[in-house]
């Protein structure tokens, strides 16, 4: 399992860098929209799409940061709700998973 964890940590770190690159391309670190510009319907729609995508990217980054912190704390692979181990197949599919499959639906509603 230790070798698998090293691979997962590397995978999470690479994904984190990729997502930061996407956020940089979107220009979300700074306000990339000119507030002085007349806010046409198209600009408003595009702004909404960019903000929605940026929000999704930030949520994913938060999950990755939490998983990387768990590596440091020695708690990676444990469900945040019940504390039981997260199934290996779930971690393979979603290395940043915070919960076991039984509690995945519970945390989605929050």
N, C-alpha and C positions, 0 to 999 in steps of 0.2 A: 504493500500500500504506500510505503514511503516514496518509492519511485514514481508511482502514480500521482502522488501529491506534488512532487517536484515538477512533473509535467503540467499538472493543473495550474500550479502557481505561475509557471512560465506562460501558459496559455492565457491566464487572466491578465498578466502584466502586458502581454502583446495586445490583447483586446482593449485594455485600458488606453494604451498608446494610440491605437487605431481610432477609438472613439474620440479622444482628445483632438486628433487630427481632423475628424469630421466636424467637431464643434468649431475648430479654428477656421475651417473652410466656410462654415456658415457665418462666421464673424460674430459669434454670440458672446465672446469675451468682452466685447465693446458693443455699444449700440450702433448697429450697422444701418439703421434706418434714419433717414434725415427727417427730424421732427418738423422742420420748416417746410417740407415738401407737402404740397396739397395732397391730402390722403384720399386718393381715388379708390374705388371699389377693388380694382385689381391689386393695388399696393396693399390694401388692408387684407385681402385674401392671401397674398403671398406672405405677408408678415405673419398671419395666423398659422400658415403651414410651417414656416420656419420655426416659429415659437413652439408649435406642437412637436416637431421633430427634435428640437433642442431639448425639450422637456423629457422626451423619451430617452434621448441619449444620456441626459443627466441622471435619470432614474437608473439606467443600466450601469452608469459609472458608480453610482452610490452602492449598488449591489456588489460590483467588483471590488470597490474599496473596502466594503465590509468583509468580503471573503478574504482579501489579502490581510486585513487586520486579524482575522481569525487564525490565519496561518501563524502570525506572530504570537498570538495568545495561546496557540495550541488547541484551539477549539474548532478548527475547520472540519466540516463534514458532520456536524451535530445540528440537529433541528433547534431553531430558536424558540420554539413553543414547548416541546416536550423534552428536549435534551437528548433524545435517542439518535443513534447514527442515521445519517441520510443514506439511502440505498446507493450502492456503487453505480448502478445503471443511471440513476437520476443525476449523480455528480458528473458522470461521463457526458450526459446530454446537456446539463446545465451546471457548469463548474461553480457558478456564483449562487447556486440554490441556497436559500436561507432556511428552508424547512423540509421536512420529510413530505412525502406525497400526501399523507393523511392530513397534514396541516396546510397544504398549499392553498386550498380553497378558502380556508379561514383567513389567511393573511391577504388574499386578494380583495376581500371585502373591506378591509381597513382603509 
